[in-house]
């Protein structure tokens, strides 16, 4: 009998961002951005613990300490990244980094803003979707280039604080006080080749 393992895998362009611009004439427009996302070692441990019904050492979806932190500088993405690797992190105010939106994370996300660069829906039964939202007055920043979900020990987070994931986003995002920003992070669970046979 074949036994299969399950792997959390992050695909290219599984981060979907939408900048909602409110124009002076009352018109509302949307601009889409997409990112490449990778799990860190802390993220792999988090999913492994959840799958084994054990308490993870870092609860990245905790409303008190789990936050998505954005950055406005280039950064290499490595498996052992932590908060210190979010270079140019945007944490001047606590409203700059957000907890996961209510009702998330979840599977089968059908939000019309959660689509890839070909307008294909990114939610699904084997996809865990996280949503983070900034209203108009929160986070005024230029050159947003990526970010990661942090389990913070303080405000702002400490350099050694773990991150679930780390992503780049293209093109860069410039957010004014008149813009809303929504960021979806999608992690898919895929079957891999059988590891054991008997």
Protein Blocks (a to p, Z undefined) as FASTA:
>chain_A
ZZddddddddehiaccddddddfkopacdddddddddddfklmmmmmmmmnopacfbdfk
bfklgccdddfbdcdddfkbcfklmghiafkbmklpccddehiacehiabfklccfkopa
fbdfkbccddddddfknopaehiabdcddddfbdcddfklccfbdcdddddddddfkbcc
dddddddddddddfbdZZ
